[in-house]
Amino acid sequence: MKLILTLSCPDRPGIVHTVSGFLLSEGANILEAAQLNDASTGLFFMRVKFECPSDVLPLEVEERFASVANDFAMQAKFTVADRRMPTVIMVSQIGHCLNDLLFRHRSGLLPIDIRAIVSNHREFYQLAASYGLPFHHLPVNAGNKLETEQKILDIFRAEEAELLVLARYMQVLSDGMCQQLSGQVINIHHSFLPSFKGARPYQQAFDRGVKLIGATAHYVTADLDEGPIIEQGIERVDHTMDPASLTAIGRDTESVVLARAVKWHAEHRILLNGHKTVVFQ
């Protein structure tokens, strides 16, 4: 069985030696290893993919690793490497990111198991049906926002999901929901923020004559669009392009950036480092 170990702890000598020694004692063969010593925070981060000679459970290895974790004050987690992460996707009325994720999923390019699609509009129920996926239409208004969020949480838990992807879901999640799903929600937005907020950001960008457009994928927190950044992408544009062209380029970039963020999260390549992330690509 192939497992992944991710860990973070205060940096000090002997961490790599001790971790590799433990894996050797388990009869494991290391397949991938990446590490970061962050001098600015004094923290150490590591991701190791390894293969065990027998079918051992991650929890069993984690229990045997507990003494090492305690000695180094580690936050450590073992997961099955080839397991597809149960995922719920949310969308509103713009479907390019949803369509891209569904196609990549069906093509075997994303290590996720999409359990359901949730939307505050009906536009994409046929798209969901074409992929054989449950579609939950949950309209949102000022009077039912918290009730709707509870329904979303109920779906998330009923599907035993571990990742919620906001694929252009145009509703702000409450502080309470952000806290309940901390580190489990990924959002995508255009990279003009904090400029060009609100409606028609690409028209606003066109009016200002921007030369670069892009997208940012980040974890969702109670601070709107301020969560730890996972991935970003940019494309150069020029004066010959109209707002429609900028929008098309921007949407392509959003799709690619979101797909990368989802893939890396599902492969346990992302570790939180305060308000930032460490991404072992």
ChimeraX attribute file (.defattr): number of C-alpha atoms within 10 A of each C-alpha:
attribute: neighborCount
match mode: 1-to-1
recipient: residues
	/A:1	15
	/A:2	21
	/A:3	22
	/A:4	23
	/A:5	21
	/A:6	22
	/A:7	17
	/A:8	23
	/A:9	18
	/A:10	16
	/A:11	19
	/A:12	12
	/A:13	7
	/A:14	9
	/A:15	18
	/A:16	14
	/A:17	9
	/A:18	13
	/A:19	17
	/A:20	16
	/A:21	13
	/A:22	16
	/A:23	18
	/A:24	13
	/A:25	9
	/A:26	16
	/A:27	14
	/A:28	20
	/A:29	15
	/A:30	17
	/A:31	12
	/A:32	11
	/A:33	16
	/A:34	14
	/A:35	16
	/A:36	15
	/A:37	16
	/A:38	14
	/A:39	9
	/A:40	6
	/A:41	11
	/A:42	11
	/A:43	15
	/A:44	20
	/A:45	25
	/A:46	22
	/A:47	24
	/A:48	20
	/A:49	21
	/A:50	20
	/A:51	19
	/A:52	16
	/A:53	11
	/A:54	11
	/A:55	9
	/A:56	14
	/A:57	13
	/A:58	17
	/A:59	12
	/A:60	10
	/A:61	18
	/A:62	17
	/A:63	12
	/A:64	12
	/A:65	17
	/A:66	13
	/A:67	12
	/A:68	17
	/A:69	20
	/A:70	11
	/A:71	8
	/A:72	16
	/A:73	13
	/A:74	20
	/A:75	14
	/A:76	19
	/A:77	18
	/A:78	22
	/A:79	19
	/A:80	18
	/A:81	18
	/A:82	13
	/A:83	14
	/A:84	14
	/A:85	22
	/A:86	19
	/A:87	23
	/A:88	25
	/A:89	25
	/A:90	22
	/A:91	24
	/A:92	21
	/A:93	14
	/A:94	15
	/A:95	18
	/A:96	16
	/A:97	25
	/A:98	26
	/A:99	16
	/A:100	17
	/A:101	24
	/A:102	19
	/A:103	14
	/A:104	15
	/A:105	17
	/A:106	13
	/A:107	9
	/A:108	10
	/A:109	13
	/A:110	22
	/A:111	20
	/A:112	24
	/A:113	18
	/A:114	23
	/A:115	20
	/A:116	20
	/A:117	24
	/A:118	25
	/A:119	23
	/A:120	19
	/A:121	16
	/A:122	16
	/A:123	15
	/A:124	21
	/A:125	17
	/A:126	12
	/A:127	16
	/A:128	19
	/A:129	12
	/A:130	9
	/A:131	12
	/A:132	11
	/A:133	16
	/A:134	14
	/A:135	20
	/A:136	19
	/A:137	16
	/A:138	18
	/A:139	14
	/A:140	16
	/A:141	11
	/A:142	6
	/A:143	8
	/A:144	12
	/A:145	17
	/A:146	16
	/A:147	12
	/A:148	16
	/A:149	17
	/A:150	13
	/A:151	14
	/A:152	20
	/A:153	17
	/A:154	12
	/A:155	18
	/A:156	22
	/A:157	12
	/A:158	10
	/A:159	15
	/A:160	14
	/A:161	19
	/A:162	18
	/A:163	23
	/A:164	24
	/A:165	25
	/A:166	26
	/A:167	26
	/A:168	21
	/A:169	23
	/A:170	15
	/A:171	14
	/A:172	12
	/A:173	17
	/A:174	15
	/A:175	13
	/A:176	13
	/A:177	18
	/A:178	18
	/A:179	14
	/A:180	10
	/A:181	16
	/A:182	14
	/A:183	20
	/A:184	18
	/A:185	21
	/A:186	25
	/A:187	24
	/A:188	28
	/A:189	23
	/A:190	23
	/A:191	20
	/A:192	18
	/A:193	14
	/A:194	9
	/A:195	10
	/A:196	16
	/A:197	11
	/A:198	8
	/A:199	8
	/A:200	11
	/A:201	19
	/A:202	22
	/A:203	16
	/A:204	17
	/A:205	19
	/A:206	20
	/A:207	11
	/A:208	10
	/A:209	13
	/A:210	16
	/A:211	12
	/A:212	15
	/A:213	20
	/A:214	21
	/A:215	24
	/A:216	23
	/A:217	29
	/A:218	24
	/A:219	25
	/A:220	29
	/A:221	24
	/A:222	16
	/A:223	10
	/A:224	11
	/A:225	19
	/A:226	14
	/A:227	19
	/A:228	20
	/A:229	22
	/A:230	26
	/A:231	20
	/A:232	21
	/A:233	17
	/A:234	17
	/A:235	14
	/A:236	11
	/A:237	17
	/A:238	12
	/A:239	9
	/A:240	6
	/A:241	12
	/A:242	14
	/A:243	16
	/A:244	12
	/A:245	14
	/A:246	23
	/A:247	20
	/A:248	13
	/A:249	17
	/A:250	22
	/A:251	20
	/A:252	16
	/A:253	22
	/A:254	27
	/A:255	22
	/A:256	18
	/A:257	24
	/A:258	30
	/A:259	24
	/A:260	17
	/A:261	26
	/A:262	26
	/A:263	16
	/A:264	19
	/A:265	21
	/A:266	23
	/A:267	22
	/A:268	22
	/A:269	20
	/A:270	19
	/A:271	20
	/A:272	16
	/A:273	15
	/A:274	9
	/A:275	10
	/A:276	14
	/A:277	18
	/A:278	19
	/A:279	20
	/A:280	17
	/A:281	9
